[in-house]
């Protein structure tokens, strides 16, 4: 029984160490976060995963303890089975469920905090498909979205200006990235009308970054009337994203 108790203690210690590694970010979900809100979602996901792992380990150990008391010890075989069960539970629950990337149509839903978090998380997932200059801008925009989200939380959601700004962040910005992703990879560097899709995306993200900064400053100043005008302008300016670029690039060049 003493040997069994010692083995159980060792198993529990290993399980606890594994949980600590998980909580410390042993498995990074979705790579480096571009903002605090997306990092918050990841921490919540990991906390829930760690809780499930801890519950599973305790259930296995409790089952082994009850079995040992009932049959006067579980023996070496029982200890091995218990250990393997703990390892299997940690491996499965530490891997699944994976964190899902939010769907494009769900980004501009819920409160401001949720909208910003989902948009950041979605943008993070698109980075591998983007050119390097656009990736740098996405990282920059992630930081800006945190600041914008804080400003929006202090404004009445019923304000028309807020709705327009939410559309910029939750619809137009990801819409521009999604339009670029729909362009075949072999056509993204092909120049049409003096610019490639890579350049148009980078330029568009740069302008949106500037607009987010300007909107954040206007929100801080409390100038909602000016912001409402800017919001309608942004809706007109960025509403189509790169929608018109894809068919132009996909179309064959006219023969001279």
Secondary structure, 3 states (H helix, E strand, C coil): CHHHHHHHHHHHHHHHHHHHHHHCCCCCCCCCCCCHHHHHHHHHHHHHHHHHHHHHHHHHHHHHHHHHHHHCCCHHHHHHHHHHHHHHHHHHHHHCCCCCCCCHHHCCCCCHHHHHHHHHHHHHHHHHHCCHHHHHHHHHHHHHHHHHHHHHHCCCCCCHHHHHHHHHHHHHHHHHHHHHHCCCHHHCCCCECCECHHHHHHHHHHHHHHHHHHHHHHHHHCCHHHHHHHHHHHHHHHCCCCHHHHHHHHCCCCCC
